Amino acid sequence: MSRQRVRFRVVEGDLERFIEFDREASWPFVSEEAKRAMGYEEYSTRHRGLVERLYASNIENKIFFAVDEEGRLLGAAWVGLRLDSVDYVPIGYLYDLEVAEHARGSGVGTALLAAVEDYCRSRGVTRLALSTPVSNTAALRWYLKRGFRVARVYLEKRL
């Protein structure tokens, strides 16, 4: 399938618009069980609270948007600077990097990641970390192709 070329630019973003974009982009990934238990309105409230708490807990934050020529949001990335819990040095943590479905494969994600990396370097940060579900094999391949490596393993047990 051939993708139409999308013209865009990366700009600094704001928390409110990020929360709105991320809420919509994240909802499809919420488990069906959780969707039934809380519904969309409760999810929206919890999502906002979680993002605001995480944002406040970082040393520093930066949000980037990829926007088209009309200013419509094509993608977003949020990086927070925080202390590594093992080495106690500042690291960049990529909380989210999301691209609108119609803009995938057009370089939006790569441009957003480059902006995040440049921002971290400008702050003297030498490591960038993230987590993604092992079931998201496309994202895993995408990040590995861009120089990430598996450095830690996060385990989970259903109770």
Helices and strands as residue ranges (DSSP letters): E 8-12, H 15-26, G 27-29, H 32-57, E 60-68, E 73-83, E 90-99, G 101-103, H 108-122, E 128-129, H 137-145
